[in-house]
């Protein structure tokens, strides 16, 4: 696996350590399950990736959003306002249907 531009940027920000490829979206303070780590690249004291990708033998692919590269990358996890508004409208429509169509027919004899 070749390092991406994002991985190289993380290497510059974290010299002398490792840059991990993680499957899923995790914030900088979130606990990352070991089986979601695809592997890592070693970083030298100058912030350059020096070795080949070291795969994690315990990695299991997940059905999560696209993978992120993380040294300490913060992802914006805020829900989209249009999705929230659409969900509220859908919930209101379902409640209206239950109260105007289903409940009266359920209480009345056939």
C-alpha positions as CSV (number, residue, x, y, z in Angstrom):
1,X,0.0,0.0,0.0
2,X,1.5,3.3,-1.0
3,X,1.2,6.3,1.4
4,X,-1.3,8.9,0.4
5,X,-0.7,12.7,0.5
6,X,-2.7,12.7,3.7
7,X,-0.4,10.1,5.2
8,X,2.7,12.1,4.3
9,X,1.2,15.2,5.9
10,X,0.5,13.2,9.1
11,X,4.1,12.0,9.0
12,X,5.4,15.6,8.9
13,X,3.2,16.4,11.9
14,X,4.4,13.3,13.9
15,X,8.2,12.8,13.3
16,X,9.8,9.8,14.9
17,X,6.6,7.7,15.2
18,X,4.1,5.8,13.1
19,X,1.3,6.8,10.8
20,X,-1.6,4.4,10.8
21,X,-4.2,3.6,8.1
22,X,-7.5,3.1,9.9
23,X,-10.7,1.6,8.5
24,X,-13.6,3.8,9.6
25,X,-13.9,7.3,11.0
26,X,-12.5,8.0,14.5
27,X,-11.8,11.3,16.1
28,X,-8.4,12.2,17.6
29,X,-9.5,11.2,21.1
30,X,-11.6,8.1,20.2
31,X,-10.5,4.6,21.1
32,X,-9.6,2.7,17.9
33,X,-10.3,-1.0,18.0
34,X,-7.1,-2.9,17.0
35,X,-8.9,-4.9,14.3
36,X,-9.8,-1.7,12.4
37,X,-6.2,-0.7,11.9
38,X,-5.1,-1.7,8.4
39,X,-1.4,-1.2,9.1
40,X,1.2,1.5,9.5
41,X,4.2,3.3,8.0
42,X,7.3,4.1,10.1
43,X,8.3,7.8,10.2
44,X,11.8,9.1,10.7
45,X,13.0,12.1,12.8
46,X,12.5,14.4,9.8
47,X,8.8,13.4,9.3
48,X,9.4,11.3,6.2
49,X,7.8,7.8,5.7
50,X,10.9,5.6,5.6
51,X,9.6,2.0,5.4
52,X,7.1,0.0,3.4
53,X,3.6,-0.4,4.7
54,X,3.4,-2.9,7.6
55,X,0.0,-4.7,7.4
56,X,-1.9,-5.6,10.5
57,X,-2.5,-9.4,10.6
58,X,-5.5,-8.9,12.8
59,X,-7.2,-6.3,10.5
60,X,-10.9,-7.1,9.6
61,X,-12.6,-4.9,7.0
62,X,-15.7,-3.1,8.3
63,X,-18.8,-1.8,6.5
64,X,-18.1,1.7,7.7
65,X,-17.5,5.0,5.8
66,X,-14.3,5.2,3.8
67,X,-11.0,4.7,5.5
68,X,-9.1,7.6,7.0
69,X,-5.4,8.1,7.5
70,X,-4.7,9.1,11.1
71,X,-1.8,10.5,13.0
72,X,-4.2,12.8,14.8
73,X,-6.8,13.7,12.1
74,X,-10.1,15.2,13.4
75,X,-13.1,14.3,11.3
76,X,-16.2,16.5,11.3
77,X,-18.8,14.1,12.7
78,X,-21.7,16.6,12.8
79,X,-24.9,15.4,11.1
80,X,-26.0,17.2,8.0
81,X,-28.8,19.6,8.8
82,X,-30.9,18.6,5.7
83,X,-30.8,15.0,6.9
84,X,-32.0,15.9,10.4
85,X,-34.8,18.2,9.0
86,X,-35.8,15.4,6.5
87,X,-36.0,12.9,9.4
88,X,-38.1,15.2,11.5
89,X,-40.5,15.8,8.6
90,X,-40.7,12.1,7.9
91,X,-41.5,11.3,11.5
92,X,-44.2,14.0,11.6
93,X,-45.8,12.5,8.4
94,X,-45.8,9.0,9.9
95,X,-47.4,10.3,13.1
96,X,-50.1,12.1,11.1
97,X,-50.8,8.9,9.1
98,X,-51.1,6.8,12.2
99,X,-53.4,9.3,14.0
100,X,-55.6,10.0,11.0
101,X,-55.8,6.7,9.2
102,X,-54.7,3.7,11.2
103,X,-56.0,4.6,14.7
104,X,-59.6,5.4,13.7
105,X,-59.9,2.2,11.6
106,X,-58.4,0.1,14.4
107,X,-60.8,1.3,17.0
108,X,-63.9,1.1,14.8
109,X,-65.6,-2.3,14.3
110,X,-65.6,-3.6,10.7
